[in-house]
Amino acid sequence: MRKVLTSSILWGSVLVIGGVLLLLDTTGVFKGGALFWTIALGIVGILFLWFYFTNRDHWWSLIPGIILLGVSATIGLTSFLPGFDETNYVGTIILGSIALSFLLVYLANRNNWWAIIPAGVMATIAVVATLSVVTSGLASGGIFFLGLGITFALVAVLPNPAGQMRWAWIPAGILGIFGLILFVASAEYVNYVLPIAVLLVGIYLIIRSLTRK
C-alpha cells in the first residue's frame, strides 16, 4: 500500500504542478517564458529524484528526473547565456543527461545491467555531436563505432548479479575494429590511435582488477 500511495503522490504532484502552471499561463498571471520553463521543469525533475531517494525501488524515476533537469539546464543556458544557442553543446547536454540517467539506473541496481547499453550509446552520440563541427565524416563514424564497442566491452566487464556477459565481447570486438578502421582511414587522427589504444587497455585492466575483488 505504501508503494501505491507514494506513486500516487508523485504523479498527483506532477499533475498538480502542471495544472497550476497551465492555469497561470492561461490566465496571464505568469506568461510562459524561458525562466518560467527552466524553473518548472527543474522542479518536476527534482520531484522525480526525490521520489527515488525516498524509495530506492523506484529506480526508473531517475530517468525522467535527470532528463528533465538536463532540459531545464539547456533552456536556461540558451536563454540567459549569450551565444550558447549557437554552440554545439545544446544537444550534448540533453544527450548527456539521458546517458547519465541510464548510468545511474545501473548504479542504483546492478540487476539493471541493460542500462549500460543506452547509457553508452547516448554518451557516444553526445561526443560525436560535440566533435562533429571539427571532425570529418569518417572520423565521426570511427568515434561512433568505437564508442559502441566500448559500451559492449563495459557490459562484459562491469559486475552484475547475472554473472559475466561474455557474449558482449563479440559486438564489442566487431564494432571496435570497424571503428578503428574508420578512425585510421580518416588520417586526421592517426597519431592518436596508439595513445587511445594504450588508454583503453589500461582502463580495461583497472576495471577487471576492481571487478574481481
C-alpha positions in Angstrom: 0.0 0.0 0.0 2.9 2.3 0.8 4.4 2.0 -2.7 1.0 2.7 -4.3 0.5 5.7 -2.1 4.0 7.0 -2.8 3.5 6.6 -6.6 0.1 8.3 -6.4 1.7 11.2 -4.5 4.4 11.6 -7.2 2.1 11.6 -10.2 -0.5 13.6 -8.4 2.1 16.2 -7.5 3.3 16.3 -11.2 -0.2 16.8 -12.4 -1.0 19.5 -9.8 2.2 21.4 -10.7 1.4 21.1 -14.4 -2.2 22.2 -13.9 -1.1 25.2 -11.8 1.5 26.3 -14.4 -1.0 25.9 -17.2 -3.6 28.0 -15.3 -1.1 30.7 -14.5 -0.1 30.8 -18.2 -3.7 30.7 -19.5 -4.9 33.5 -17.1 -1.9 35.7 -17.9 -0.8 35.8 -14.3 2.6 34.4 -15.3 3.3 34.1 -19.0 5.3 31.1 -20.1 8.9 32.1 -20.9 12.4 30.8 -20.6 12.7 31.5 -16.9 9.2 30.0 -16.3 10.0 26.7 -18.0 13.5 26.5 -16.6 12.1 26.6 -13.1 9.1 24.5 -13.8 11.0 21.6 -15.5 13.7 21.8 -12.8 11.1 21.5 -10.0 9.5 18.4 -11.7 12.9 16.9 -12.3 13.8 17.3 -8.6 10.5 15.8 -7.7 11.3 12.6 -9.6 14.7 12.4 -7.9 13.1 12.9 -4.5 10.8 10.1 -5.3 13.8 7.8 -6.0 15.6 8.8 -2.8 12.6 8.2 -0.7 12.2 4.7 -2.1 15.2 3.2 -3.9 13.0 0.5 -5.5 11.7 3.2 -7.9 15.0 3.4 -9.9 13.0 4.3 -13.1 12.3 7.8 -11.7 16.0 8.6 -12.2 15.4 8.7 -16.0 12.8 11.4 -16.2 14.4 13.2 -13.2 17.8 13.6 -14.8 16.5 14.2 -18.3 14.1 17.0 -17.1 17.0 18.7 -15.3 19.0 18.4 -18.4 16.3 20.1 -20.5 15.8 22.7 -17.8 19.6 23.5 -17.9 19.5 23.7 -21.7 16.6 26.1 -21.7 18.3 28.3 -19.1 21.7 28.3 -20.8 20.4 29.1 -24.2 18.1 31.8 -22.9 20.4 33.6 -20.4 23.9 32.8 -21.7 24.6 34.9 -24.8 25.8 32.9 -27.8 25.2 29.5 -26.1 22.5 28.5 -28.5 25.0 28.9 -31.3 27.3 26.3 -29.9 27.1 22.6 -30.4 26.6 21.9 -26.7 22.8 22.0 -26.6 22.4 18.5 -28.0 25.4 17.4 -25.9 23.7 18.4 -22.7 20.4 16.7 -23.5 22.0 13.5 -24.8 24.5 13.6 -21.9 21.6 13.8 -19.4 20.0 10.8 -21.0 23.2 8.9 -20.8 23.7 9.9 -17.2 20.2 8.8 -16.2 20.7 5.3 -17.5 24.2 5.1 -15.9 22.6 6.0 -12.6 19.9 3.3 -13.2 22.7 0.7 -13.4 24.5 2.1 -10.4 21.2 2.1 -8.4 20.6 -1.6 -9.1 23.2 -3.9 -10.7 20.4 -6.1 -12.0 19.8 -3.3 -14.5 22.9 -4.2 -16.5 21.0 -3.5 -19.7 21.1 0.3 -18.8 24.8 0.3 -19.7 23.9 0.0 -23.4 21.6 3.1 -23.7 24.0 5.0 -21.4 26.9 4.2 -23.7 25.0 4.8 -26.9 23.7 8.2 -25.8 27.1 9.2 -24.4 28.7 8.2 -27.7 26.2 10.2 -29.7 26.8 13.2 -27.4 30.6 13.0 -28.0 30.0 12.7 -31.8 27.6 15.7 -31.8 30.2 17.8 -29.9 33.1 16.9 -32.2 31.1 16.9 -35.5 32.0 20.5 -36.2 35.7 19.8 -36.1 35.9 16.3 -37.5 35.4 14.6 -40.8 32.6 12.2 -41.5 35.0 9.2 -41.4 36.4 10.3 -38.1 33.0 10.9 -36.6 31.9 7.4 -37.8 35.1 5.9 -36.2 34.4 7.6 -32.9 30.8 6.4 -33.0 31.6 2.7 -33.6 34.5 2.9 -31.1 32.1 4.2 -28.5 29.6 1.4 -29.2 32.4 -1.1 -28.9 33.5 0.3 -25.6 29.9 0.2 -24.4 29.6 -3.5 -25.1 33.0 -4.1 -23.5 31.7 -2.4 -20.4 28.7 -4.7 -20.4 31.2 -7.6 -20.5 33.4 -6.4 -17.6 31.1 -4.5 -15.2 29.7 -6.5 -12.4 26.1 -7.7 -12.3 24.2 -10.4 -10.4 23.7 -12.5 -13.6 27.4 -13.1 -14.0 29.8 -12.2 -16.7 28.2 -11.3 -20.1 30.9 -12.9 -22.3 28.6 -12.6 -25.4 29.2 -8.9 -25.2 32.8 -9.3 -26.3 31.6 -10.3 -29.8 29.8 -7.0 -30.7 32.5 -5.1 -28.7 35.2 -6.6 -30.9 33.4 -6.2 -34.2 32.3 -2.6 -33.5 35.7 -1.7 -32.1 37.6 -3.0 -35.1 35.2 -1.3 -37.5 35.5 2.0 -35.7 39.3 1.7 -35.6 39.4 1.2 -39.3 37.3 4.3 -40.0 39.3 6.2 -37.4 42.6 5.4 -39.1 41.1 5.9 -42.6 40.2 9.4 -41.8 44.0 10.1 -41.4 43.4 13.2 -39.3 43.7 11.3 -36.1 46.0 8.5 -37.0 48.6 9.8 -34.5 46.1 9.4 -31.7 45.5 5.7 -32.3 48.3 4.3 -30.2 47.7 6.6 -27.2 44.0 5.7 -27.3 44.7 2.0 -27.6 47.1 2.2 -24.6 44.5 4.2 -22.6 41.7 1.7 -23.3 43.9 -1.3 -22.3 44.8 0.5 -19.1 41.1 1.2 -18.4 40.2 -2.5 -19.1 42.9 -3.8 -16.7 41.8 -1.4 -13.9 38.1 -2.4 -14.3 39.0 -6.1 -14.5 41.0 -5.8 -11.3 38.2 -3.9 -9.5 35.5 -6.4 -10.5 37.4 -9.4 -9.3 37.6 -8.1 -5.7 
